[in-house]
Amino acid sequence: MGRGPAPALIHHFLAGLFVLALLSPLLLLLFFVGPWAWPQPSEWLEVLAFTFLQALLSALLSLTLGLLAGVGLLRWGSKPSSSWLDFFVLWPNLVPVLLVILASMNLVTAWMTFPFGLWAIVGLHTLLNMGLVAVALSRLIPERLGGLAELAYVEGCSALRFWWVSLWPLMRRDLALLFVLVFSFCFSSFAIPLVVGGVAGTTIEVLIFQKLRSVRTWGEALPLALLQMGVIFALAFLLLRSGPGSFKQTSSWTEPLGRWLSPPGLWLLGLVPTGIVLSGLLTGLPQGLQQWKATPEIQSLLLPLMGGSLLVGGSVALLVYLSLMALAYLWPHALLQKFLRGYSAPSTAVTGFGFLIWGSLSEVMVFSKMALGLTLIYFPSLYRWMGESTLNPLYGQWQVAHLMGASSGLIFRRVVWPQVAPQFALISGLAAFWAIGDFAFSSIVAPRDLTLAMLVHSLMGAYRLELATLLVWPLLLMGLPFLLWYQLQKSHSYVRR
Amino acid sequence: MSVVKNLYRDFGDFKLDIPHWEIADQGITALWGPSGAGKSTVFRLLLGLEPCPGLSWIFQGQDLALLSPPERRLGVVFQSLELFPHMSARENILFAARARKVATHRAQEHLKELTELLQLESFLDRRAQLLSGGEKQRVALARALMGEPRILLLDEPFSSLDQDLKQEARKLLLQVLDRHPIPTLLISHDPEDLHQLADHQVEIRRGRLLTYS
């Protein structure tokens, strides 16, 4: 349903500006970088194959373990405690990736030499994603199979047979969608392969980063970045074409379904990643404290760097909030929504260098670039993850208000904004937390450590893992209010899902 | 009489094909038929929620199909009601006046009258989210009437109510339309709606109009 010709024109214009802003890192690189050139095939084909392999293995492992944990989580049904359980299962996905990397390295090195390379990347991707898969499936399975499972149970079907005959065939489409989602995330992931990939574990994203570090090879980075974006776009297109499974059954038979389909302790599998991260963050703390006492230069850096982290986090929160609100004002805009569904942000490396090559290196400028760049990196995935599902249930109300003759401004102010504001504040809070923990993008645009996460990364590079672990705790504490807010907000929303 | 022409829509496996339809411009016209007959498609096309090239809908000498959906000035109650859950019943109703830029004193007068007619007093300041099904239904009707529409379009407005509440709601609708004689198109598959409310009935099956009475 269209707006009048004049408002529609203004909306299209604003939507165009919005898209340009999102694409700006890529456009900046295109503008500043000289002629393009493909790197030697021997150089990138092998890297591409490795990128596919690690993404494939990560997605398969995340999906297998996530499916088992998801079925286990069904046992908790709709008890109030299940919402907290979901929160703890999702926890590794909500905290900055730096914490997961550091905790895993810390835990593993306490027992053995860290296995840099393929399996380290796959292991960390699995730690990050299996909880998300588990929670998604624990909600989807009763929705798709609840009524059918009830009937099968009453008619005496065995759990094993139900898994084989119903769960697998009827959930195949959802599983495929989740696979594609995790695969795309792992395909373009940056921080994990950068830190734990080692020499043999170079992915396309890391290769782009390496090419962009030298002015002479900038032109070779662009085709690689476009190749990567092309693959992600194709996957997103695949995701859009298939869409979610359309059938939905209404059944409250979740808890018994869980008891029928899973052995008693299977749900604990969902908590394993959180357990690993938390124990990793506790390992080596005493040594970290000793190192802290012996390094007054680090002590003097703590407060200024925490200030830097809060500044970046606060600015990103504000920018993400404003971007979401701008989008809510333009919503519903079919073309813009289609674009955002298929669009994945240019890689961290591309965005980083896009921002590095313009402007000065003054602190104000560098902080501004960090805030803008991180916003552009986080916004598309946050919108797809939570933003779209916040706006879409309001479409019926928008239609009614529009039919009444309400202007876009009135609909935004009185109908949309009051209902989406709490959820958008929550999304912005999560973005702030991620920004506080960012080191990958910040290290590209900043000439020296300006945030605590950057210092932690530098310490990791110097193999001072214990001290790095100690300094991660203030990061976690800064993000704790956002995490609790996330959990509380979930149950207080006008928006029906 | 308003005249609808060329109400066509091809969905591949379903075709809506209404070349000519005369809708009474007085009283309630009920469009009825089984599920999947095309009732809701007709409703959405007339509202302008979906494109329908070639459609003409002449009402009092004006072709409504040439106007944008808000310019058609139609009062609408969807089956899902679509109240704004964060607003009170009063704010929901006054939103329509604000949208149509009805003067404040006129809106207040109209609100007072609708409050009385639809018996809204006891929950007027309660948030829509907290209203019962019957209360929500009355607020949705008041909101549709507040904008002083040319025509009222109601899509299965009583479907979520139980029998007693349905009866009450029908009575209230008749009272309101008695005071505000707005031509109304009611979509329903409930024979009681036809029996108690409809001045004119039109049956639709497989996308085609069958009988007028």
Interface residues (C-beta under 8 A of the other chain):
Chain A: M1 G2 R3 G4 G396 Q397 Q399 V400 A401 H402 L403 M404 G405 A406 S407 L410 R414 V415 P418 Q419 Y494
Chain B: L47 G48 L49 E50 S68 P69 P70 E71 R72 R73 L74 V76 F78 S80 E82 L83 F84 P85 H86 M87 F95 A96 R98 A99 R100 K101 Q129 R143 G147
